[in-house]
């Protein structure tokens, strides 16, 4: 079967393993650095007009799962079906913490609330089985830019920007009280929203995996400022035995277990300022002890000219990622489909939340991409799944980030700048009509 790297970048001579690819695959056919100017072009967020939603493929429908929810970044589904939404973003310089403000009901199009960081996790519960929540409460507050969440037995872990926190949890509770316990210190803050800390547990709950993005674009402030950064860390649930599981990953926010092989995969937000078509964001299986290039090289052994000649030893060992996802797409969310609602085409495939470009002359990303999988490996290039976040060449309605699957198999999307959580499901009415 042709690898996704060949499908997208016309590679030849692929070896049998990722490690072999790093050594044997000829150079990728990517443009030269600075082939085009580095451009700053940011979408103006205008919010969603009434009765307008993102667009899904035929046979699916998109509806509001939760609205007026300030800065939803990440989603986690508890075993009882409760949906948890981490609400967090960067405070503007000089701004003070404020309670989240809802959309004004009378104004269309809706204007998003100010970009404050509510620093809370909201619980959404569906009690009548219609797929939409009818209970909404603050599940956890007093956090510091939370993102990743995972429940291991009776302990709920949260990835704050500067620490991994643990809280006692009882089944079906709607709110966690108390300050929690710090399990692990993490380097706080980061370049261009690299403050996000995701957390994932292995199958038996004996290890946690924490993603920590770089503190800079390409280590322009020196590697001493990048300690424990651009890595996926491994740690025991009690905070002991912390080690670097994989390195050279500029901003590996999305993490998920591939359902067939059980391997860890991650979606990585790559570097800026090399031109419109460099460097491709990617998703890849993660090798224990593997090095993926940052900051010295990209997509394998392509040496970054800004770090030229500094670490040829690391450039030589850099692993080629599995699936390119497009340059500057801001690929952040990642989830594999294991539900039963979606058609066979989507079974076992990967869904990626692409927040959208700012360092490109024309917008890319602003979508949920889908990558088909077969036998635990990517079986085709990324394709559109949910689009319609862009309004025109200058404006966007919202920006998708986290993705997760509800207990009924529907897809949930955290639309950070649209202040909405969307639900994508099979349209049973259309299915019946057909």
N, C-alpha and C positions, 0 to 999 in steps of 0.2 A: 504494500500500500504506500502511495506517495505521501511523504511527510508534509505537514503544513508549511514548514519552512521552504520546501521546494515549491509548493503550490503558490506561495505568495512572493517569493524572492528568487525563483528560478535557480535553485541550487542543484548541484550534481554530486554524485559520489557519497551519499549519506551512509555513515557507519551504523552498526546495530544498536548502539547505546548513545545516550547523551554525552557521556564522557568521550566516546570515540568521535562523536561529531565535533567536539571541541578541538580534537587533534587532526582530523582527517578532512573535514569539509572545506572546500575552497572558499576564498573570501566571498562574502555576500555582495550582491550587486546593488549596493546602496550608493547614493550620491556622495560626492566629496563634501567634507565639512565646509561650511560657508558658501556653498554653491548658490544659495539665495540669502538675502539679508535676514537677520534676526528681527522679527516684527512683533510688536506688542499690539494685539487686537483683542479687546475684552468685550464680551457680549453685555449689552445693557439688559438687565432683568426687568421685565415688565409685568410679571405675574400672569396667572391664567384667567382669561376671560370666562364669563359665565357659560356653562354648557360646552366648554372646549376641553378636550383631554388629549393625552398622547395617542399615538396610532400604533396598533398591533396588526399582525398579519390577518388575512381573512380567516374567519372561524374563531377568532378571539375577540373579547371585549375588554375595554379598559374603563374602570370606574374609580371614584374616590373611595379610598379605605379610611383615611383620616385627613381632615383639612384644618386650616388655621393652627398648624403645629409648627412652631418656629424652629427652623434649621434642623430638620431631621437628617441625620447623617448615616445612621447604621441601624440594622434591624436584626433581632434575634428572636426565635420562636421557642418558647418553653415547651416541655413535654406535654403539658395540659392544653396546649394550643394558644395560650396567651402570647400576644405579640408585644415585644419590647422595642422601643424606639429611642436610641441615643440622640439627644438634641445638643449639638455642639458646633461651634464655629469660632473663628478668630475674632476677638474684640478689636474694633478700630482703635488706632492709637489715641490714647487719652480718654477713651470711653469708659464709662462705669457700668458695672453689672446691673442689669435691670430685669424685671420679670418679662417674659415674652409677651408681645402684644399681638392680638389676633388681627386678621384682615378686617378693615371696615366693611360692614355688611352692605352698606348702601352704595358703594363705589364700584364701578366697572369700567375698565378692567381692574381687578384687585391689585392693590399696591402691597408688595411684601413688607413685613415689619422691618424695622432697622436691624442690621446684622449684629445683634447682640448674641451672647452665648448663654443660653438658659441653664446649661450645666445640669441637666436632669435626664432621667430616663422615664419615659411615659409607658404605661401599660394600657394595651387595648385588648378587650375581651369580647368575644362573640358568644352570647348565651343562648341565642335562639337558632343557631345553625344556618343562618342565611349568608354566611361568608363575610359579613360586615360587623364591626364592633358596635356594641351598645353600651359598654362600660369603658370609661376612660379615666384613669387616675395617674397621679404622680407616683411612680414605683420607687424611685430613689432620687435623692437630691443631695446638695452639698458636694458635688463632684467637680473635678477640674478638667474640662474639655474631654469628656468621656467618648469612647468609640466602641471598642470591642467588648463583647459580653459572652460569657459561657457559664453554664451550670454544670458542676461536677458533684454528683451525689446531693448533699445538702449545703453546698457552698456555692455562692454566686460570685463570679470574678468579673471585674470591670477594668478595662485598660484606660486609666487616666493618662494625660499627656506626660506626667512625671512619675507615675507609679502604677504598679499592678496592685489592685485592691481586692479584698475578699470580705464577703458578708454572709452571715447565716441565712438560709432560705428554708421556708416551709411550703409544702405544696399548696398551691392555690392562693397564697397570700397576695394581696393587692398592693402592699407597701412594705418596704424594708426600712426599719428604724435603726438608728445608731450610726456611729462614725466609721465602722468597718475596721479592717486590719490591713496595714501595708505589708504586702508580701515581697515586693521587689521595687527598689528605686529604679527609675528610668530617666534618661536624659530628656528634659522638658523642652517644649517649643520646637521650632524648626523652620527652615526655608520654605516659603510658598505653600503653607498648610501642611508641612511635614510634621505636624504635631500629633497626628493620628496614631494611636497604638491599638492594634487589633490583638485579640487573644483567642486561641483555639486549643482544645484539649484532644489528646489522643483517645482511642476507642475505650481503653480501660481506665482513663482518668488519672494515669500515673504521671503524665507529663503535660505541661502547658507550653504553647508556642506563642511568642509575642513578637509582633512586627514593629520595628523601629526604623523610620525613614531617616535619610541623611539630614544634617543640619545646614546644608548648603546645596548649591547647584552641582558643583564639581570640585568640592574641597578647596574652594578658593581662599578659605580662611585657615587652611592647614589641617592636616590629619589629626593633630592633637585635639581639635575641636569635634572630632567625629568618633570619639570613643563609644563603643557599643552601638554605633549608628550604622545605617544602611545594612542591617542584619535582620535575620530571624533568630531570636533567642529561644533556648529551651530551658525550662526550670521545673522543678517539682512543685506540686501545689502548696507546699509549706514554705516555698521560697528558697530551698536549698538546691545546690548542684547546678546553679546557672552556668550555661555555656553558650557559645555562639554555634548555632546549628548550621547556618549558611550565611555567607557574606557577599559583599559586592552587589547588593540589591538596593538600588537607589531609594526607592520608596515602595516597599512590598506590602501594600495595605490589605488587599483581599487575600484570604487564605481559606483553603477548603480541602477536604479529603476526596480524592477521586474514587467513586464508588466501586469500580471493578477491581482495581489494584490495591486500593487503600493508601496510595502514595499522597504525600502532601504536594499541593499545587499552590502557586501564588500568582497574583496579578501585580505587575510592577509599573509604576509611573516613572518614565525615564527622564533624561536630562534635557536642558533648554539651551537656546542660543547658538545652535549649530546650523540653523536654516530650517526652512519649511518641512523638509522630509527627513530630518534627523532629530532625535534618535527614535526608532520605533519603541513604543510601549510594548509590553509582552506579557504573556502568561506562560508559566513553565512548571514542570515538575521540579521538585527541590531535592537535590542530592545532599545527604548528610555530609557536612564538611566542604560542600561545593562553594566555589568562588565564581561570581557572575559578572565581574568586570569593573564595577564602579569603584573609584572614579577614573581609573587608568585606561579602560577600554570599554567599548560598547558592542552589544550583540556578538559576543565572542572576542576575537582578537583585533577588532577595529580600534586602533589606538586613538584616544582623544588627544587632539593637538594641543590642548591646554595643559596636558599632563605628559607630554611627549618625553620619552626616555627615562622617566622616573622609576618605573617598576616593570622592566621587561619580563621579569620572572613571573609576576602576576598576570600580565597580559598573555603570556604563553599558556597559562593554566585556565584562563577564563572559559567558562562553559557557554556554549551556544544555547539560548533559550529555545523552547519548543515552538511557540506560536507568536509571530509578530501581530500586534493589534493596531498599528498605525501610529505615526509620530504625532505627539502632542495631544493625543486623545484624552489624556488624564484617566487612564484605566485604573479603577479603584476597587469596585465591588466584584465579588466572585462567588458563584454558587453553582453546584452541580445538581441536575434534576434527577430526583429519585422518586417523584410522585407518580400518580396514576392518571391524573386529569389530562395532561397534554398528550398529543398524538405520538406515535412511535418514533417519529423523526427526532423528537427532543429528548427521548429517554437517555439518561446518562450524559447528556451534553452539558456544556458550560455556558452560563449566562454572566456577562460582564457589564458592570455599570461604568459608563464612560462619561465623566463629568464635563468634558469638553475643553477645547483648546483656548489658550490666550497668547501663545507664542508662535502664531502662524498667520499668514496673510489672508487665508480663508478658513472658516470654522470647520473643524472636524470633531468627531465624538458626539456629544449631546445625544446619546442613544443608549439603549441596552443592546449589546451585541450577543450573538449566539455562535458558539463553536461546536459542531457535531463531534461526538466521540464514538469510537468503536474499539472494543477490546482494550479499554483503558488508555487509548491514544487518540489525539486529535485526528479527525478524519476529513477535514475540509477547512477552508478559510473562514474567517469571521464573516457573519452576515447580519443585516439589520433584523432586529426583533421588535423593539419598541423605539419609535422615532417620534418626530413632531415637537420636540422640545425647542427647536429654533423657530422663531417667528418670521425672520427675514435675515438679510445679510448683516444686520447690526444688532438685532435684539433676540432675546430668548425668553420663553415663558418660565423655564426652570432649568435645573441641572441635576441629573440623576447621579446618585452615588451608590449607596448600599443596596444589595439585592438579597432576598431570602424567600423561602417557600413556606407558605402557610400549611397548616396540618391537612387541609383539603387538597393540596397540590397546586394552588394558585400562586402566582408570582407577586411578591410585594416589592415595591420600589420606593426608596427614600429619595424624594425630590427636594434636595436641600434648599435651593433658592426659590422653589415654587411653594415651599412650606406645606407640602402635601405628601402623604403616602398613597401611592396608587396600587390598585389590585388588577392583575391581568388574569383572566380566566377563560376557559372555553365557553363560547357563546352557545348555550344549549338550545336557545330558540332558533338560531340560524342552523345549528347542527340538525335539529328536528325538521326544519323546513327543507333541508337538502335531502 
